[in-house]
Amino acid sequence: MPTVPRLVVAAPSTGSGKTTVATGLMAAFAGLGLRVSPHKVGPDYIDPGYHALATGRPGRNLDPWLTSEEMVVPLFLHGASGADIAVVEGVMGLYDGAAGLGASDSAGGGDYASTAHVATLLDAPVVLVVDASAAAGRSVAALVHGFRSYGTVRVGGVILNRLGSEGHERMCREAVEELGLPVLGALREAGGVTAPSRHLGLVPAAERRAEAVETVRRLGDLVAASCDLDAVLALARAASPLEAEPWNPSVAVQEEVVQRKAGERPRVAVAGGPAFTFGYAENEELLTAAGAEVVRFDPLRDERLPERAKGVVIGGGFPEVHAAELSANEPLREEMAAFGRASRPVYAECAGLLYLAQELDGAPMCGVLDGVRAAMASRLTLGYRAAVAVADSVVARTGERVRGHEFHGTVTEPVHGDTAAWQWAGSGPVGFVQGECVASYLHLHWAGSPWVASRFVDACGGERA
């Protein structure tokens, strides 16, 4: 049974400092020469980008709702292979589950897909990050006591955040330690260390790489100076072995792959760069396992698709922030339009949908999707979706079910084409199936539906199941 030293960084509520502490711990341990495996509870794409900078390894998500609770430990072990320690950043408050993100079926009730749920599945100790800025010592202790006693997770220690003075720290530390819990760290207000935010959360690391590298370095220094790293590492090493085999993308797709000619590896171009930063590492691993040669391209900089591309995958990101630059790259827009109109396989999520539209906030885009226009909306759309395929496509068959999420601040007109892609509870048809192109706001973690990858690669190779 594999043993991976591990811990989960959680908090009573959003905004307590989980990302600061988790990313800082990752950077601090990496600075000591440890191989650190970074993970994030939930569907968020942005924090894992900073985790990757801190550790030099892909930031990976653990989300029971998107992939099933049975897959959490195998996916964790896959990502943590060869690591000396794994740090898992939680989501929202410790016990806030998928219901808080709009899960639309019965599995989303209670604390399902919460940080506590994932910590329990991983049998990992929890480090509770407490924002002490507006409380004195005993009130902080009462809060910690409540969170420790409410559920079944093992709170192994506390990190106090946003302390105002030495006296404030002393009061809080003494009160928490009276509970029999160690205070593993104490952070003062640290202005200028955190990353800037905008309408969908933190600005992705890929959009501000030089500044993000410096931010992560400073977070590592802050946590190393403010926390007992030896005690945190000892807590992580106390975790028990896990009774599971690591997830293997080749095994996940082996029953789905259509046999192609020996040596045939259709080339799949995957959009990247600052405008398209949202993607799960497992998606590309599944494409490769299904037989594709995955090649990256940047729609902001590259004027051509990769040579011999048989299919294109465009994930999420912030095209609305880069609309002028995307529009100015006319050679790539024209090639992308010709590629899509020639009924070559294209799969697009959210930002990809906007890029394939006729225009985005008045700026011309690729025009693959006939008559579709996109614009910024007055409110954010965020939540889990249990979706059903409305039509056959290069990734799904009519009536098949997937689990995904929405995370966007834009709208399209119309909301669906003559042939829609998906439908879920409380919505009409959404998205577009046009020839071999599938585009919608729905984000999918393909480890939960590996046939998405194998079918797409089969379509790129001229095969259809």
Summary of the structure (lengths in Angstrom):
residues: 465
radius of gyration: 22.6
end to end distance: 37.1
largest distance: 71.6
contacts: 1724
relative contact order: 0.12
helix: 35%
strand: 25%
